[in-house]
Amino acid sequence: MAKAAKTAIKTKDQKAAADAKNWTKVVRAVRSPKSGSYTFKESIVHKDKIKEFLAS
């Protein structure tokens, strides 16, 4: 199935597929102040803003 979706993206809308490569999924571990355990926050960030996102 993945091949069909990949092919559909390339043939239907090449501009959107090229723009999608500029975005990255970032997973950040955040410590809970109450229990001290870690939780994970997921965000989709533009590749130019990754360092700013992780610094904040």
Phi and psi restraints in degrees (value plus and minus 20) as a CYANA .aco file:
   2 ALA   PHI     -81.6   -41.6
   2 ALA   PSI     -55.4   -15.4
   3 LYS   PHI     -86.3   -46.3
   3 LYS   PSI     -58.0   -18.0
   4 ALA   PHI     -85.3   -45.3
   4 ALA   PSI     -62.7   -22.7
   5 ALA   PHI     -86.6   -46.6
   5 ALA   PSI     -60.6   -20.6
   6 LYS   PHI     -83.4   -43.4
   6 LYS   PSI     -61.1   -21.1
   7 THR   PHI     -86.6   -46.6
   7 THR   PSI     -59.5   -19.5
   8 ALA   PHI     -83.8   -43.8
   8 ALA   PSI     -58.6   -18.6
   9 ILE   PHI     -85.5   -45.5
   9 ILE   PSI     -63.1   -23.1
  10 LYS   PHI     -86.8   -46.8
  10 LYS   PSI     -58.5   -18.5
  11 THR   PHI    -105.6   -65.6
  11 THR   PSI     -52.4   -12.4
  12 LYS   PHI    -103.9   -63.9
  12 LYS   PSI     -71.3   -31.3
  13 ASP   PHI    -159.8  -119.8
  13 ASP   PSI      68.3   108.3
  14 GLN   PHI     -89.8   -49.8
  14 GLN   PSI     -51.8   -11.8
  15 LYS   PHI     -86.7   -46.7
  15 LYS   PSI     -62.0   -22.0
  16 ALA   PHI     -87.2   -47.2
  16 ALA   PSI     -57.3   -17.3
  17 ALA   PHI     -86.5   -46.5
  17 ALA   PSI     -59.0   -19.0
  18 ALA   PHI     -88.7   -48.7
  18 ALA   PSI     -57.6   -17.6
  19 ASP   PHI     -90.6   -50.6
  19 ASP   PSI     -51.1   -11.1
  20 ALA   PHI     -86.1   -46.1
  20 ALA   PSI     -45.0    -5.0
  21 LYS   PHI     -90.2   -50.2
  21 LYS   PSI     -33.3     6.7
  22 ASN   PHI    -105.8   -65.8
  22 ASN   PSI     -23.9    16.1
  23 TRP   PHI    -128.7   -88.7
  23 TRP   PSI     125.4   165.4
  24 THR   PHI    -154.1  -114.1
  24 THR   PSI     122.1   162.1
  25 LYS   PHI    -106.6   -66.6
  25 LYS   PSI     103.6   143.6
  26 VAL   PHI    -134.0   -94.0
  26 VAL   PSI     109.5   149.5
  27 VAL   PHI    -132.8   -92.8
  27 VAL   PSI     103.7   143.7
  28 ARG   PHI    -139.3   -99.3
  28 ARG   PSI     114.3   154.3
  29 ALA   PHI    -108.3   -68.3
  29 ALA   PSI     106.6   146.6
  30 VAL   PHI    -142.2  -102.2
  30 VAL   PSI     108.5   148.5
  31 ARG   PHI    -105.2   -65.2
  31 ARG   PSI     112.5   152.5
  32 SER   PHI     -97.1   -57.1
  32 SER   PSI     107.9   147.9
  33 PRO   PHI     -90.0   -50.0
  33 PRO   PSI     -44.7    -4.7
  34 LYS   PHI     -97.1   -57.1
  34 LYS   PSI     -72.6   -32.6
  35 SER   PHI    -123.6   -83.6
  35 SER   PSI     -37.6     2.4
  36 GLY   PHI      63.5   103.5
  36 GLY   PSI     -21.6    18.4
  37 SER   PHI    -105.3   -65.3
  37 SER   PSI     143.2   183.2
  38 TYR   PHI    -115.5   -75.5
  38 TYR   PSI     123.1   163.1
  39 THR   PHI    -143.1  -103.1
  39 THR   PSI     143.4   183.4
  40 PHE   PHI    -137.2   -97.2
  40 PHE   PSI     111.0   151.0
  41 LYS   PHI    -129.6   -89.6
  41 LYS   PSI     107.2   147.2
  42 GLU   PHI    -129.0   -89.0
  42 GLU   PSI     116.9   156.9
  43 SER   PHI    -164.2  -124.2
  43 SER   PSI     133.0   173.0
  44 ILE   PHI    -125.5   -85.5
  44 ILE   PSI      99.0   139.0
  45 VAL   PHI    -146.7  -106.7
  45 VAL   PSI     125.9   165.9
  46 HIS   PHI     -85.9   -45.9
  46 HIS   PSI     124.1   164.1
  47 LYS   PHI     -82.6   -42.6
  47 LYS   PSI     -43.3    -3.3
  48 ASP   PHI     -98.4   -58.4
  48 ASP   PSI     -36.9     3.1
  49 LYS   PHI    -127.0   -87.0
  49 LYS   PSI     -11.4    28.6
  50 ILE   PHI     -83.9   -43.9
  50 ILE   PSI     -67.1   -27.1
  51 LYS   PHI     -83.6   -43.6
  51 LYS   PSI     -58.5   -18.5
  52 GLU   PHI     -85.2   -45.2
  52 GLU   PSI     -60.2   -20.2
  53 PHE   PHI     -84.6   -44.6
  53 PHE   PSI     -64.3   -24.3
  54 LEU   PHI     -92.5   -52.5
  54 LEU   PSI     -46.6    -6.6
  55 ALA   PHI     -93.3   -53.3
  55 ALA   PSI     -48.8    -8.8
